[in-house]
């Protein structure tokens, strides 16, 4: 993950330099990970001053929950 933090920091800095307008807030970077190790995240972000966030996600769980909701809505419409 440390290599991705460096790249994300680069792109956030570039976006602020090249795209940010006078009234715009600073850009933030969000790195989504399948899983995260708190120590690695802490060490990777320790000297970074750009606002960055790291979050984990579970795509399968979201997919299954969304699919279940769609099936339930379809069943309700049939009734």
PDB file of N, CA, C and O in Angstrom:
ATOM      1  N   UNK A   1       0.793  -1.195   0.000  1.00  0.00           N
ATOM      2  CA  UNK A   1       0.000   0.000   0.000  1.00  0.00           C
ATOM      3  C   UNK A   1       0.846   1.275   0.000  1.00  0.00           C
ATOM      4  O   UNK A   1       0.385   2.282  -0.538  1.00  0.00           O
ATOM      5  N   UNK A   2       2.044   1.292   0.566  1.00  0.00           N
ATOM      6  CA  UNK A   2       2.814   2.539   0.585  1.00  0.00           C
ATOM      7  C   UNK A   2       3.019   3.140  -0.807  1.00  0.00           C
ATOM      8  O   UNK A   2       2.998   4.361  -0.966  1.00  0.00           O
ATOM      9  N   UNK A   3       3.214   2.293  -1.802  1.00  0.00           N
ATOM     10  CA  UNK A   3       3.414   2.833  -3.152  1.00  0.00           C
ATOM     11  C   UNK A   3       2.160   3.519  -3.685  1.00  0.00           C
ATOM     12  O   UNK A   3       2.259   4.470  -4.460  1.00  0.00           O
ATOM     13  N   UNK A   4       0.993   3.052  -3.284  1.00  0.00           N
ATOM     14  CA  UNK A   4      -0.251   3.673  -3.730  1.00  0.00           C
ATOM     15  C   UNK A   4      -0.484   5.010  -3.030  1.00  0.00           C
ATOM     16  O   UNK A   4      -1.038   5.935  -3.624  1.00  0.00           O
ATOM     17  N   UNK A   5      -0.061   5.115  -1.766  1.00  0.00           N
ATOM     18  CA  UNK A   5      -0.181   6.381  -1.036  1.00  0.00           C
ATOM     19  C   UNK A   5       0.639   7.455  -1.740  1.00  0.00           C
ATOM     20  O   UNK A   5       0.185   8.589  -1.894  1.00  0.00           O
ATOM     21  N   UNK A   6       1.846   7.096  -2.165  1.00  0.00           N
ATOM     22  CA  UNK A   6       2.696   8.055  -2.876  1.00  0.00           C
ATOM     23  C   UNK A   6       2.071   8.518  -4.175  1.00  0.00           C
ATOM     24  O   UNK A   6       2.095   9.708  -4.487  1.00  0.00           O
ATOM     25  N   UNK A   7       1.513   7.593  -4.935  1.00  0.00           N
ATOM     26  CA  UNK A   7       0.852   7.949  -6.191  1.00  0.00           C
ATOM     27  C   UNK A   7      -0.378   8.812  -5.940  1.00  0.00           C
ATOM     28  O   UNK A   7      -0.607   9.798  -6.640  1.00  0.00           O
ATOM     29  N   UNK A   8      -1.167   8.435  -4.938  1.00  0.00           N
ATOM     30  CA  UNK A   8      -2.365   9.196  -4.622  1.00  0.00           C
ATOM     31  C   UNK A   8      -1.992  10.615  -4.205  1.00  0.00           C
ATOM     32  O   UNK A   8      -2.641  11.574  -4.623  1.00  0.00           O
ATOM     33  N   UNK A   9      -0.962  10.755  -3.393  1.00  0.00           N
ATOM     34  CA  UNK A   9      -0.492  12.073  -2.974  1.00  0.00           C
ATOM     35  C   UNK A   9      -0.069  12.899  -4.185  1.00  0.00           C
ATOM     36  O   UNK A   9      -0.370  14.090  -4.260  1.00  0.00           O
ATOM     37  N   UNK A  10       0.624  12.276  -5.127  1.00  0.00           N
ATOM     38  CA  UNK A  10       1.040  12.960  -6.356  1.00  0.00           C
ATOM     39  C   UNK A  10      -0.170  13.491  -7.128  1.00  0.00           C
ATOM     40  O   UNK A  10      -0.187  14.654  -7.531  1.00  0.00           O
ATOM     41  N   UNK A  11      -1.177  12.648  -7.332  1.00  0.00           N
ATOM     42  CA  UNK A  11      -2.337  13.058  -8.119  1.00  0.00           C
ATOM     43  C   UNK A  11      -3.184  14.105  -7.407  1.00  0.00           C
ATOM     44  O   UNK A  11      -3.731  14.998  -8.055  1.00  0.00           O
ATOM     45  N   UNK A  12      -3.300  14.010  -6.090  1.00  0.00           N
ATOM     46  CA  UNK A  12      -4.037  15.034  -5.342  1.00  0.00           C
ATOM     47  C   UNK A  12      -3.313  16.372  -5.445  1.00  0.00           C
ATOM     48  O   UNK A  12      -3.949  17.408  -5.636  1.00  0.00           O
ATOM     49  N   UNK A  13      -2.004  16.357  -5.320  1.00  0.00           N
ATOM     50  CA  UNK A  13      -1.217  17.589  -5.442  1.00  0.00           C
ATOM     51  C   UNK A  13      -1.330  18.173  -6.850  1.00  0.00           C
ATOM     52  O   UNK A  13      -1.462  19.386  -7.016  1.00  0.00           O
ATOM     53  N   UNK A  14      -1.276  17.303  -7.861  1.00  0.00           N
ATOM     54  CA  UNK A  14      -1.399  17.764  -9.246  1.00  0.00           C
ATOM     55  C   UNK A  14      -2.781  18.359  -9.505  1.00  0.00           C
ATOM     56  O   UNK A  14      -2.897  19.387 -10.171  1.00  0.00           O
ATOM     57  N   UNK A  15      -3.821  17.724  -8.988  1.00  0.00           N
ATOM     58  CA  UNK A  15      -5.181  18.240  -9.170  1.00  0.00           C
ATOM     59  C   UNK A  15      -5.319  19.617  -8.528  1.00  0.00           C
ATOM     60  O   UNK A  15      -5.919  20.520  -9.111  1.00  0.00           O
ATOM     61  N   UNK A  16      -4.765  19.776  -7.332  1.00  0.00           N
ATOM     62  CA  UNK A  16      -4.825  21.082  -6.684  1.00  0.00           C
ATOM     63  C   UNK A  16      -4.076  22.138  -7.485  1.00  0.00           C
ATOM     64  O   UNK A  16      -4.550  23.265  -7.628  1.00  0.00           O
ATOM     65  N   UNK A  17      -2.924  21.782  -7.999  1.00  0.00           N
ATOM     66  CA  UNK A  17      -2.101  22.740  -8.751  1.00  0.00           C
ATOM     67  C   UNK A  17      -2.722  23.094 -10.095  1.00  0.00           C
ATOM     68  O   UNK A  17      -2.712  24.260 -10.489  1.00  0.00           O
ATOM     69  N   UNK A  18      -3.260  22.113 -10.801  1.00  0.00           N
ATOM     70  CA  UNK A  18      -3.710  22.325 -12.174  1.00  0.00           C
ATOM     71  C   UNK A  18      -5.208  22.593 -12.319  1.00  0.00           C
ATOM     72  O   UNK A  18      -5.615  23.259 -13.270  1.00  0.00           O
ATOM     73  N   UNK A  19      -6.030  22.095 -11.410  1.00  0.00           N
ATOM     74  CA  UNK A  19      -7.479  22.139 -11.601  1.00  0.00           C
ATOM     75  C   UNK A  19      -8.235  22.987 -10.584  1.00  0.00           C
ATOM     76  O   UNK A  19      -9.320  23.485 -10.882  1.00  0.00           O
ATOM     77  N   UNK A  20      -7.685  23.156  -9.407  1.00  0.00           N
ATOM     78  CA  UNK A  20      -8.411  23.842  -8.338  1.00  0.00           C
ATOM     79  C   UNK A  20      -8.580  25.322  -8.646  1.00  0.00           C
ATOM     80  O   UNK A  20      -7.627  26.020  -8.991  1.00  0.00           O
ATOM     81  N   UNK A  21      -9.812  25.777  -8.513  1.00  0.00           N
ATOM     82  CA  UNK A  21     -10.107  27.188  -8.741  1.00  0.00           C
ATOM     83  C   UNK A  21      -9.897  28.005  -7.479  1.00  0.00           C
ATOM     84  O   UNK A  21      -9.603  27.465  -6.413  1.00  0.00           O
ATOM     85  N   UNK A  22     -10.051  29.300  -7.613  1.00  0.00           N
ATOM     86  CA  UNK A  22      -9.774  30.198  -6.500  1.00  0.00           C
ATOM     87  C   UNK A  22     -10.662  29.943  -5.281  1.00  0.00           C
ATOM     88  O   UNK A  22     -10.179  30.017  -4.151  1.00  0.00           O
ATOM     89  N   UNK A  23     -11.929  29.649  -5.479  1.00  0.00           N
ATOM     90  CA  UNK A  23     -12.834  29.423  -4.367  1.00  0.00           C
ATOM     91  C   UNK A  23     -12.985  27.974  -3.959  1.00  0.00           C
ATOM     92  O   UNK A  23     -13.767  27.668  -3.058  1.00  0.00           O
ATOM     93  N   UNK A  24     -12.256  27.073  -4.599  1.00  0.00           N
ATOM     94  CA  UNK A  24     -12.383  25.642  -4.320  1.00  0.00           C
ATOM     95  C   UNK A  24     -11.629  25.245  -3.056  1.00  0.00           C
ATOM     96  O   UNK A  24     -10.599  25.832  -2.722  1.00  0.00           O
ATOM     97  N   UNK A  25     -12.148  24.256  -2.369  1.00  0.00           N
ATOM     98  CA  UNK A  25     -11.449  23.668  -1.228  1.00  0.00           C
ATOM     99  C   UNK A  25     -10.335  22.763  -1.741  1.00  0.00           C
ATOM    100  O   UNK A  25     -10.368  22.341  -2.897  1.00  0.00           O
ATOM    101  N   UNK A  26      -9.345  22.459  -0.894  1.00  0.00           N
ATOM    102  CA  UNK A  26      -8.289  21.532  -1.311  1.00  0.00           C
ATOM    103  C   UNK A  26      -8.871  20.161  -1.656  1.00  0.00           C
ATOM    104  O   UNK A  26      -9.861  19.730  -1.065  1.00  0.00           O
ATOM    105  N   UNK A  27      -8.255  19.493  -2.606  1.00  0.00           N
ATOM    106  CA  UNK A  27      -8.660  18.137  -2.987  1.00  0.00           C
ATOM    107  C   UNK A  27      -8.318  17.171  -1.863  1.00  0.00           C
ATOM    108  O   UNK A  27      -7.403  17.412  -1.075  1.00  0.00           O
ATOM    109  N   UNK A  28      -9.064  16.079  -1.803  1.00  0.00           N
ATOM    110  CA  UNK A  28      -8.734  15.010  -0.862  1.00  0.00           C
ATOM    111  C   UNK A  28      -8.560  13.723  -1.664  1.00  0.00           C
ATOM    112  O   UNK A  28      -9.140  13.570  -2.739  1.00  0.00           O
ATOM    113  N   UNK A  29      -7.781  12.827  -1.149  1.00  0.00           N
ATOM    114  CA  UNK A  29      -7.589  11.538  -1.795  1.00  0.00           C
ATOM    115  C   UNK A  29      -8.193  10.439  -0.948  1.00  0.00           C
ATOM    116  O   UNK A  29      -8.080  10.450   0.278  1.00  0.00           O
ATOM    117  N   UNK A  30      -8.833   9.495  -1.607  1.00  0.00           N
ATOM    118  CA  UNK A  30      -9.420   8.354  -0.905  1.00  0.00           C
ATOM    119  C   UNK A  30      -8.884   7.082  -1.553  1.00  0.00           C
ATOM    120  O   UNK A  30      -9.023   6.880  -2.760  1.00  0.00           O
ATOM    121  N   UNK A  31      -8.283   6.243  -0.753  1.00  0.00           N
ATOM    122  CA  UNK A  31      -7.735   4.974  -1.221  1.00  0.00           C
ATOM    123  C   UNK A  31      -8.598   3.859  -0.663  1.00  0.00           C
ATOM    124  O   UNK A  31      -8.680   3.683   0.552  1.00  0.00           O
ATOM    125  N   UNK A  32      -9.244   3.099  -1.547  1.00  0.00           N
ATOM    126  CA  UNK A  32     -10.069   1.961  -1.131  1.00  0.00           C
ATOM    127  C   UNK A  32      -9.239   0.690  -1.210  1.00  0.00           C
ATOM    128  O   UNK A  32      -8.562   0.440  -2.208  1.00  0.00           O
ATOM    129  N   UNK A  33      -9.294  -0.102  -0.164  1.00  0.00           N
ATOM    130  CA  UNK A  33      -8.502  -1.329  -0.085  1.00  0.00           C
ATOM    131  C   UNK A  33      -9.400  -2.505   0.272  1.00  0.00           C
ATOM    132  O   UNK A  33     -10.396  -2.358   0.980  1.00  0.00           O
ATOM    133  N   UNK A  34      -9.028  -3.660  -0.229  1.00  0.00           N
ATOM    134  CA  UNK A  34      -9.770  -4.870   0.133  1.00  0.00           C
ATOM    135  C   UNK A  34      -9.675  -5.131   1.626  1.00  0.00           C
ATOM    136  O   UNK A  34     -10.659  -5.530   2.249  1.00  0.00           O
ATOM    137  N   UNK A  35      -8.512  -4.912   2.204  1.00  0.00           N
ATOM    138  CA  UNK A  35      -8.334  -4.986   3.647  1.00  0.00           C
ATOM    139  C   UNK A  35      -7.229  -4.009   4.008  1.00  0.00           C
ATOM    140  O   UNK A  35      -6.492  -3.551   3.135  1.00  0.00           O
ATOM    141  N   UNK A  36      -7.111  -3.690   5.278  1.00  0.00           N
ATOM    142  CA  UNK A  36      -6.083  -2.728   5.661  1.00  0.00           C
ATOM    143  C   UNK A  36      -5.426  -3.150   6.958  1.00  0.00           C
ATOM    144  O   UNK A  36      -6.066  -3.710   7.849  1.00  0.00           O
ATOM    145  N   UNK A  37      -4.159  -2.876   7.045  1.00  0.00           N
ATOM    146  CA  UNK A  37      -3.358  -3.123   8.234  1.00  0.00           C
ATOM    147  C   UNK A  37      -3.101  -1.755   8.864  1.00  0.00           C
ATOM    148  O   UNK A  37      -2.446  -0.908   8.257  1.00  0.00           O
ATOM    149  N   UNK A  38      -3.606  -1.537  10.060  1.00  0.00           N
ATOM    150  CA  UNK A  38      -3.515  -0.221  10.706  1.00  0.00           C
ATOM    151  C   UNK A  38      -2.080   0.286  10.812  1.00  0.00           C
ATOM    152  O   UNK A  38      -1.836   1.480  10.635  1.00  0.00           O
ATOM    153  N   UNK A  39      -1.129  -0.598  11.098  1.00  0.00           N
ATOM    154  CA  UNK A  39       0.267  -0.176  11.204  1.00  0.00           C
ATOM    155  C   UNK A  39       0.793   0.313   9.865  1.00  0.00           C
ATOM    156  O   UNK A  39       1.469   1.340   9.805  1.00  0.00           O
ATOM    157  N   UNK A  40       0.494  -0.403   8.794  1.00  0.00           N
ATOM    158  CA  UNK A  40       0.953  -0.006   7.466  1.00  0.00           C
ATOM    159  C   UNK A  40       0.335   1.327   7.074  1.00  0.00           C
ATOM    160  O   UNK A  40       1.014   2.193   6.522  1.00  0.00           O
ATOM    161  N   UNK A  41      -0.952   1.494   7.359  1.00  0.00           N
ATOM    162  CA  UNK A  41      -1.622   2.760   7.054  1.00  0.00           C
ATOM    163  C   UNK A  41      -0.964   3.895   7.824  1.00  0.00           C
ATOM    164  O   UNK A  41      -0.663   4.941   7.249  1.00  0.00           O
ATOM    165  N   UNK A  42      -0.738   3.701   9.111  1.00  0.00           N
ATOM    166  CA  UNK A  42      -0.130   4.744   9.941  1.00  0.00           C
ATOM    167  C   UNK A  42       1.258   5.109   9.433  1.00  0.00           C
ATOM    168  O   UNK A  42       1.575   6.292   9.303  1.00  0.00           O
ATOM    169  N   UNK A  43       2.077   4.127   9.150  1.00  0.00           N
ATOM    170  CA  UNK A  43       3.436   4.399   8.681  1.00  0.00           C
ATOM    171  C   UNK A  43       3.422   5.048   7.303  1.00  0.00           C
ATOM    172  O   UNK A  43       4.240   5.924   7.024  1.00  0.00           O
ATOM    173  N   UNK A  44       2.510   4.631   6.449  1.00  0.00           N
ATOM    174  CA  UNK A  44       2.450   5.169   5.090  1.00  0.00           C
ATOM    175  C   UNK A  44       2.012   6.630   5.070  1.00  0.00           C
ATOM    176  O   UNK A  44       2.462   7.405   4.226  1.00  0.00           O
ATOM    177  N   UNK A  45       1.139   7.003   5.994  1.00  0.00           N
ATOM    178  CA  UNK A  45       0.598   8.364   6.006  1.00  0.00           C
ATOM    179  C   UNK A  45       1.339   9.313   6.954  1.00  0.00           C
ATOM    180  O   UNK A  45       1.031  10.504   6.994  1.00  0.00           O
ATOM    181  N   UNK A  46       2.287   8.813   7.698  1.00  0.00           N
ATOM    182  CA  UNK A  46       2.931   9.607   8.753  1.00  0.00           C
ATOM    183  C   UNK A  46       3.475  10.946   8.247  1.00  0.00           C
ATOM    184  O   UNK A  46       3.252  11.963   8.903  1.00  0.00           O
ATOM    185  N   UNK A  47       4.159  10.988   7.141  1.00  0.00           N
ATOM    186  CA  UNK A  47       4.772  12.238   6.683  1.00  0.00           C
ATOM    187  C   UNK A  47       3.987  12.912   5.553  1.00  0.00           C
ATOM    188  O   UNK A  47       4.462  13.893   4.980  1.00  0.00           O
ATOM    189  N   UNK A  48       2.820  12.415   5.230  1.00  0.00           N
ATOM    190  CA  UNK A  48       1.993  13.000   4.169  1.00  0.00           C
ATOM    191  C   UNK A  48       1.147  14.118   4.781  1.00  0.00           C
ATOM    192  O   UNK A  48       0.480  13.915   5.796  1.00  0.00           O
ATOM    193  N   UNK A  49       1.178  15.301   4.155  1.00  0.00           N
ATOM    194  CA  UNK A  49       0.393  16.426   4.662  1.00  0.00           C
ATOM    195  C   UNK A  49      -0.888  16.652   3.865  1.00  0.00           C
ATOM    196  O   UNK A  49      -1.762  17.405   4.294  1.00  0.00           O
ATOM    197  N   UNK A  50      -0.999  16.007   2.715  1.00  0.00           N
ATOM    198  CA  UNK A  50      -2.205  16.101   1.902  1.00  0.00           C
ATOM    199  C   UNK A  50      -3.332  15.329   2.569  1.00  0.00           C
ATOM    200  O   UNK A  50      -3.094  14.239   3.089  1.00  0.00           O
ATOM    201  N   UNK A  51      -4.576  15.867   2.571  1.00  0.00           N
ATOM    202  CA  UNK A  51      -5.681  15.120   3.175  1.00  0.00           C
ATOM    203  C   UNK A  51      -5.966  13.829   2.396  1.00  0.00           C
ATOM    204  O   UNK A  51      -6.416  13.877   1.251  1.00  0.00           O
ATOM    205  N   UNK A  52      -5.704  12.695   3.015  1.00  0.00           N
ATOM    206  CA  UNK A  52      -5.935  11.390   2.399  1.00  0.00           C
ATOM    207  C   UNK A  52      -6.702  10.516   3.372  1.00  0.00           C
ATOM    208  O   UNK A  52      -6.556  10.646   4.587  1.00  0.00           O
ATOM    209  N   UNK A  53      -7.515   9.632   2.835  1.00  0.00           N
ATOM    210  CA  UNK A  53      -8.236   8.680   3.664  1.00  0.00           C
ATOM    211  C   UNK A  53      -8.064   7.279   3.122  1.00  0.00           C
ATOM    212  O   UNK A  53      -7.915   7.084   1.916  1.00  0.00           O
ATOM    213  N   UNK A  54      -8.086   6.315   4.003  1.00  0.00           N
ATOM    214  CA  UNK A  54      -7.966   4.907   3.621  1.00  0.00           C
ATOM    215  C   UNK A  54      -9.162   4.172   4.194  1.00  0.00           C
ATOM    216  O   UNK A  54      -9.472   4.302   5.379  1.00  0.00           O
ATOM    217  N   UNK A  55      -9.832   3.401   3.355  1.00  0.00           N
ATOM    218  CA  UNK A  55     -11.001   2.643   3.800  1.00  0.00           C
ATOM    219  C   UNK A  55     -10.953   1.257   3.195  1.00  0.00           C
ATOM    220  O   UNK A  55     -10.431   1.063   2.097  1.00  0.00           O
ATOM    221  N   UNK A  56     -11.499   0.297   3.913  1.00  0.00           N
ATOM    222  CA  UNK A  56     -11.608  -1.055   3.372  1.00  0.00           C
ATOM    223  C   UNK A  56     -13.042  -1.264   2.908  1.00  0.00           C
ATOM    224  O   UNK A  56     -13.960  -0.574   3.352  1.00  0.00           O
ATOM    225  N   UNK A  57     -13.217  -2.207   2.025  1.00  0.00           N
ATOM    226  CA  UNK A  57     -14.558  -2.489   1.516  1.00  0.00           C
ATOM    227  C   UNK A  57     -14.709  -3.986   1.322  1.00  0.00           C
ATOM    228  O   UNK A  57     -13.726  -4.721   1.224  1.00  0.00           O
ATOM    229  N   UNK A  58     -15.950  -4.420   1.268  1.00  0.00           N
ATOM    230  CA  UNK A  58     -16.251  -5.821   1.007  1.00  0.00           C
ATOM    231  C   UNK A  58     -17.286  -5.847  -0.101  1.00  0.00           C
ATOM    232  O   UNK A  58     -18.488  -5.777   0.158  1.00  0.00           O
ATOM    233  N   UNK A  59     -16.824  -5.945  -1.317  1.00  0.00           N
ATOM    234  CA  UNK A  59     -17.691  -5.850  -2.481  1.00  0.00           C
ATOM    235  C   UNK A  59     -18.739  -6.952  -2.506  1.00  0.00           C
ATOM    236  O   UNK A  59     -19.894  -6.683  -2.835  1.00  0.00           O
ATOM    237  N   UNK A  60     -18.376  -8.169  -2.173  1.00  0.00           N
ATOM    238  CA  UNK A  60     -19.321  -9.286  -2.223  1.00  0.00           C
ATOM    239  C   UNK A  60     -20.502  -9.041  -1.293  1.00  0.00           C
ATOM    240  O   UNK A  60     -21.648  -9.299  -1.664  1.00  0.00           O
ATOM    241  N   UNK A  61     -20.233  -8.547  -0.088  1.00  0.00           N
ATOM    242  CA  UNK A  61     -21.297  -8.282   0.878  1.00  0.00           C
ATOM    243  C   UNK A  61     -22.251  -7.212   0.347  1.00  0.00           C
ATOM    244  O   UNK A  61     -23.468  -7.349   0.472  1.00  0.00           O
ATOM    245  N   UNK A  62     -21.710  -6.160  -0.239  1.00  0.00           N
ATOM    246  CA  UNK A  62     -22.543  -5.089  -0.800  1.00  0.00           C
ATOM    247  C   UNK A  62     -23.367  -5.633  -1.953  1.00  0.00           C
ATOM    248  O   UNK A  62     -24.558  -5.337  -2.055  1.00  0.00           O
ATOM    249  N   UNK A  63     -22.756  -6.418  -2.817  1.00  0.00           N
ATOM    250  CA  UNK A  63     -23.455  -7.006  -3.958  1.00  0.00           C
ATOM    251  C   UNK A  63     -24.611  -7.887  -3.496  1.00  0.00           C
ATOM    252  O   UNK A  63     -25.725  -7.776  -4.010  1.00  0.00           O
ATOM    253  N   UNK A  64     -24.347  -8.759  -2.529  1.00  0.00           N
ATOM    254  CA  UNK A  64     -25.390  -9.669  -2.045  1.00  0.00           C
ATOM    255  C   UNK A  64     -26.526  -8.901  -1.374  1.00  0.00           C
ATOM    256  O   UNK A  64     -27.696  -9.233  -1.566  1.00  0.00           O
ATOM    257  N   UNK A  65     -26.191  -7.884  -0.594  1.00  0.00           N
ATOM    258  CA  UNK A  65     -27.221  -7.098   0.081  1.00  0.00           C
ATOM    259  C   UNK A  65     -28.076  -6.346  -0.951  1.00  0.00           C
ATOM    260  O   UNK A  65     -29.300  -6.304  -0.824  1.00  0.00           O
ATOM    261  N   UNK A  66     -27.444  -5.758  -1.964  1.00  0.00           N
ATOM    262  CA  UNK A  66     -28.175  -5.041  -3.003  1.00  0.00           C
ATOM    263  C   UNK A  66     -29.055  -5.996  -3.793  1.00  0.00           C
ATOM    264  O   UNK A  66     -30.202  -5.670  -4.099  1.00  0.00           O
ATOM    265  N   UNK A  67     -28.539  -7.155  -4.122  1.00  0.00           N
ATOM    266  CA  UNK A  67     -29.313  -8.146  -4.859  1.00  0.00           C
ATOM    267  C   UNK A  67     -30.525  -8.587  -4.048  1.00  0.00           C
ATOM    268  O   UNK A  67     -31.615  -8.735  -4.601  1.00  0.00           O
ATOM    269  N   UNK A  68     -30.353  -8.797  -2.752  1.00  0.00           N
ATOM    270  CA  UNK A  68     -31.460  -9.184  -1.881  1.00  0.00           C
ATOM    271  C   UNK A  68     -32.524  -8.084  -1.848  1.00  0.00           C
ATOM    272  O   UNK A  68     -33.718  -8.379  -1.902  1.00  0.00           O
ATOM    273  N   UNK A  69     -32.105  -6.824  -1.759  1.00  0.00           N
ATOM    274  CA  UNK A  69     -33.051  -5.706  -1.748  1.00  0.00           C
ATOM    275  C   UNK A  69     -33.838  -5.643  -3.058  1.00  0.00           C
ATOM    276  O   UNK A  69     -35.041  -5.387  -3.040  1.00  0.00           O
ATOM    277  N   UNK A  70     -33.187  -5.868  -4.173  1.00  0.00           N
ATOM    278  CA  UNK A  70     -33.858  -5.850  -5.477  1.00  0.00           C
ATOM    279  C   UNK A  70     -34.893  -6.971  -5.548  1.00  0.00           C
ATOM    280  O   UNK A  70     -36.004  -6.763  -6.034  1.00  0.00           O
ATOM    281  N   UNK A  71     -34.525  -8.161  -5.061  1.00  0.00           N
ATOM    282  CA  UNK A  71     -35.464  -9.285  -5.071  1.00  0.00           C
ATOM    283  C   UNK A  71     -36.667  -8.984  -4.182  1.00  0.00           C
ATOM    284  O   UNK A  71     -37.802  -9.285  -4.553  1.00  0.00           O
ATOM    285  N   UNK A  72     -36.431  -8.396  -3.021  1.00  0.00           N
ATOM    286  CA  UNK A  72     -37.529  -8.071  -2.113  1.00  0.00           C
ATOM    287  C   UNK A  72     -38.460  -7.024  -2.730  1.00  0.00           C
ATOM    288  O   UNK A  72     -39.680  -7.140  -2.612  1.00  0.00           O
ATOM    289  N   UNK A  73     -37.904  -6.017  -3.379  1.00  0.00           N
ATOM    290  CA  UNK A  73     -38.726  -4.988  -4.034  1.00  0.00           C
ATOM    291  C   UNK A  73     -39.548  -5.594  -5.166  1.00  0.00           C
ATOM    292  O   UNK A  73     -40.713  -5.240  -5.344  1.00  0.00           O
ATOM    293  N   UNK A  74     -38.954  -6.499  -5.927  1.00  0.00           N
ATOM    294  CA  UNK A  74     -39.677  -7.157  -7.021  1.00  0.00           C
ATOM    295  C   UNK A  74     -40.820  -7.989  -6.470  1.00  0.00           C
ATOM    296  O   UNK A  74     -41.909  -8.007  -7.042  1.00  0.00           O
ATOM    297  N   UNK A  75     -40.580  -8.680  -5.361  1.00  0.00           N
ATOM    298  CA  UNK A  75     -41.627  -9.497  -4.747  1.00  0.00           C
ATOM    299  C   UNK A  75     -42.764  -8.625  -4.230  1.00  0.00           C
ATOM    300  O   UNK A  75     -43.930  -9.002  -4.346  1.00  0.00           O
ATOM    301  N   UNK A  76     -42.449  -7.483  -3.670  1.00  0.00           N
ATOM    302  CA  UNK A  76     -43.467  -6.557  -3.171  1.00  0.00           C
ATOM    303  C   UNK A  76     -44.316  -6.008  -4.321  1.00  0.00           C
ATOM    304  O   UNK A  76     -45.527  -5.838  -4.175  1.00  0.00           O
ATOM    305  N   UNK A  77     -43.687  -5.736  -5.453  1.00  0.00           N
ATOM    306  CA  UNK A  77     -44.402  -5.212  -6.614  1.00  0.00           C
ATOM    307  C   UNK A  77     -45.353  -6.234  -7.197  1.00  0.00           C
ATOM    308  O   UNK A  77     -46.402  -5.881  -7.737  1.00  0.00           O
ATOM    309  N   UNK A  78     -44.985  -7.516  -7.087  1.00  0.00           N
ATOM    310  CA  UNK A  78     -45.843  -8.590  -7.601  1.00  0.00           C
ATOM    311  C   UNK A  78     -47.099  -8.769  -6.741  1.00  0.00           C
ATOM    312  O   UNK A  78     -48.137  -9.206  -7.238  1.00  0.00           O
ATOM    313  N   UNK A  79     -47.001  -8.434  -5.469  1.00  0.00           N
ATOM    314  CA  UNK A  79     -48.140  -8.619  -4.547  1.00  0.00           C
ATOM    315  C   UNK A  79     -49.217  -7.601  -4.760  1.00  0.00           C
ATOM    316  O   UNK A  79     -50.234  -7.623  -4.066  1.00  0.00           O
TER     317      UNK A  79
END
